Amino acid sequence: MKFEEAVEKIKTIKDDLSDKEKGVIYGLYKQATIGDINIARPFFINMVECAKWDTWKKQEGQTKELATQQYVKKVKKYLEKYGNK
């Protein structure tokens, strides 16, 4: 499975994913497409944006290529877990 295909496939099960799993996918996607985090952490009152920032920050230092590979691997895992729709 290629990255672009994985991006489309994850949309079919996104409602089934836990918040933690969504965070993992988000962080890997941002690292694969943009690279290291390049924005300041949001104000702490905005908890959703802070959580998204934190998951991306955890990927910092990882190459785009490795993040792409890990993203595809996670999508495959989640598709197996929740059904390939």
C-alpha positions as CSV (number, residue, x, y, z in Angstrom):
1,M,0.0,0.0,0.0
2,K,1.3,3.4,-0.9
3,F,1.0,6.5,1.3
4,E,-1.7,8.2,-0.7
5,E,-3.8,5.0,-0.7
6,A,-3.3,4.7,3.1
7,V,-4.5,8.4,3.5
8,E,-7.7,7.5,1.7
9,K,-8.2,4.2,3.4
10,I,-7.9,5.5,6.9
11,K,-10.9,7.8,6.2
12,T,-13.1,4.7,5.9
13,I,-12.5,3.7,9.5
14,K,-11.7,7.1,11.2
15,D,-14.8,7.0,13.3
16,D,-13.8,3.6,14.7
17,L,-10.4,4.7,15.9
18,S,-9.7,5.6,19.5
19,D,-8.5,9.1,20.3
20,K,-5.0,7.7,20.9
21,E,-5.0,5.9,17.5
22,K,-6.2,9.1,15.8
23,G,-3.4,10.9,17.5
24,V,-0.8,8.4,16.3
25,I,-2.1,8.7,12.7
26,Y,-2.2,12.5,12.9
27,G,1.3,12.8,14.2
28,L,2.7,10.4,11.6
29,Y,0.8,12.2,8.8
30,K,2.1,15.6,9.8
31,Q,5.7,14.3,10.1
32,A,5.4,12.5,6.8
33,T,4.0,15.5,4.9
34,I,5.6,18.5,6.7
35,G,8.5,17.2,8.8
36,D,9.4,18.5,12.2
37,I,6.8,20.6,14.0
38,N,7.0,24.2,12.9
39,I,4.3,25.9,15.0
40,A,4.1,27.0,18.6
41,R,2.1,25.0,21.0
42,P,-1.5,26.2,21.2
43,F,-2.9,27.9,24.3
44,F,-3.6,25.2,26.9
45,I,-7.4,26.0,26.9
46,N,-7.7,24.5,23.4
47,M,-7.2,20.9,24.5
48,V,-7.9,19.3,21.2
49,E,-5.3,21.4,19.4
50,C,-2.8,20.8,22.2
51,A,-3.3,17.1,21.9
52,K,-2.7,17.2,18.2
53,W,0.4,19.3,18.7
54,D,1.7,16.9,21.3
55,T,1.3,13.9,19.0
56,W,3.1,15.6,16.2
57,K,5.9,16.7,18.5
58,K,6.5,13.1,19.5
59,Q,7.5,12.4,15.9
60,E,10.1,15.2,15.9
61,G,13.5,14.2,14.5
62,Q,12.1,11.3,12.4
63,T,12.6,11.5,8.7
64,K,9.7,12.0,6.4
65,E,10.4,8.7,4.7
66,L,10.4,6.8,8.0
67,A,7.2,8.6,9.1
68,T,5.6,7.6,5.8
69,Q,6.5,4.0,6.2
70,Q,5.2,4.0,9.8
71,Y,2.0,5.7,8.7
72,V,1.3,3.0,6.1
73,K,2.1,0.3,8.7
74,K,-0.3,1.8,11.2
75,V,-3.1,2.2,8.7
76,K,-2.7,-1.5,7.7
77,K,-2.9,-2.5,11.4
78,Y,-6.0,-0.4,12.0
79,L,-7.7,-1.7,8.9
80,E,-7.1,-5.2,10.1
81,K,-8.4,-4.3,13.5
82,Y,-11.5,-2.5,12.4
83,G,-12.2,-4.1,9.1
84,N,-11.1,-3.0,5.6
85,K,-14.2,-1.1,4.5
